[in-house]
């Protein structure tokens, strides 16, 4: 069984699919724009459309369940409906697309995210995302997304400096 899996893995990486990078980049960029307009549209469904029904999302090493995602968007929507002027600014850059087999690509990119209200930034983060995407009919859907926030290096103590010269 391990040999069959190994052969299938090797085979899928050697067989490159013809992929229009611009379609993948547009899909990711369009989703970014939907996040930015959420406070005006309250359209959760348009954001969820990019994800496959069985998609797995990991943020900073933690698996985020569909229930947690639904709870986040519901809470966000409720705050806006109650008059909170919260807004999102989300952008992506440097999207790289690599076909990894027929109907699959790996897309990685940098992201920048800010949330604020009344002109005050509440939270801000930058990082990297990698999305495994599958072509379903004429659309590309995320089946696995992994995003990590860039961390500032913490100062190394003198004891650790002695261990790692």
N, C-alpha and C positions, 0 to 999 in steps of 0.2 A: 504494500500500500504506500509506503514512504517513497518508493522508487517511482510509482505512478504520479504522486503529488510533485516530486522533484522534476520529472519530465514535463508535466503540465506547466509548472512554474517557469521552467527554462523556455519552453515553447512560447508561452504567452508573452514573455519579455522580448523574445527574438522577433515575434511577429508584430510589426508596427501597423496600427490602423491609420488610415488617411483621416486626418482630423483638421478641421478649419479652426485654428487657434482663435480667430476673431470671434467665433460663436461662443466659445468657452469664456473668453475675456468679457464679452458683452453680457453673458449670463451673470457672471460674478459682479460686474459693475452695475448692472440693472438692480441686482439684489441690494447693493450698497445704497442705491438711490431710493429704493423702497423703505429701507431702514430710516433714511433721512426724512422721508415724507410721512412716516408713521404717525407723528403727532397731529398731522392735518387729516390724514385719511382714516386712521384707526383700522387699517386693513391688514389684519394678521394673516389672512388666507394668502394674500399675494406674497408675503414673506415665506410662508411655509411651502409654497409651490416648488421651490428649488430643491427641497429635500425629498428623497425617496421615503416611502412609508416605513421602511425598516432602517432608516438612517441612524448612525451612531455619532454622537457629538462629544468631543472631549475638549475641555477648556482648562488650561493650566494643570493638566494631569488628572482632572476629575471628570468622570463620565457624567454628563448631564442628561437626565432622562427626558422623555417627551413630556411627562407630567410637569417637571420643573420648568421646562421651556414654556408650556401653556400657562402655568401659574405666573411666570415672569410677565408674559405679554398681557395676561388678564389684569394683573396688578398695575402695570404701566397704563393700560387703557382706562382703568378705573380712576387713577390719579388725574389723568387728563380730563376725564368726564367730570370730576369733582372740582375742576378749575385750576389744577396745578399747571403752570405754563412750561413744564419740562419739555426739553427738545433734545434730539440726538444729532450729532454730527459724526458721520462714519464715512471713511474713505479707504480705498484700496489702491495699491500701486505696485508696480513691478511684477505683474502677473506672468508667471512662467507656466507653460502647458507642455506636458510630456505624455504622449500616447504610451500606454503600457500593455496594450492588447486590443483585440477587436471590441469596440464599444466601451472602452475604459480609458480615462486619462487621470493623471495626477496634476493638479493645479496648485501652485504655491504662490503666496503673495504677502506683502506687508499690509498691515492695517493700522488705522489710527481712529480712535473712538473717543468722543467727548459727550458727556451729558451735562446739561445745565438748565437753569431756570432764571428768568429775569436778568439775563446777561451775566450770571455768575456760573462758572464751571464747577460742577459738583464732583465729577469724576473724569479722569482722563487716562487713557492707556494706549500703548503702541505695542505691536507685536507681529508675529508671523502666523499664517494659517496654511495648512495643507489640506486640500479637499480631494478625495477620491470620488470621481464622478463617472456615472454610467449613462450611456445613451439609451433612452427609452423613447422609441418612435422618433420624433423629430426634436426632442428636448434632451437636455443634459441635466441629470439630477445628482445631488450630493448623496452618496451612500455612507461616507465616513468623513467627518470634519474634525480637524485637530488644530486648535489655536492656542498659542502660548504668548503670554504677556512678557514683554522685555523687562528684565529685572536689572536694577542697578546693582553693581558689585558692592558687597559689603566689605568694609575694611578687614584685612586679615590680621588676626592677633599675632603678637610676637612669638608665642608658642608655636603657632601653625607655620609661621615664616621659617622657623628653625627646621620644621619637618619637610618643608618644600622650598629649598633654596632657589 
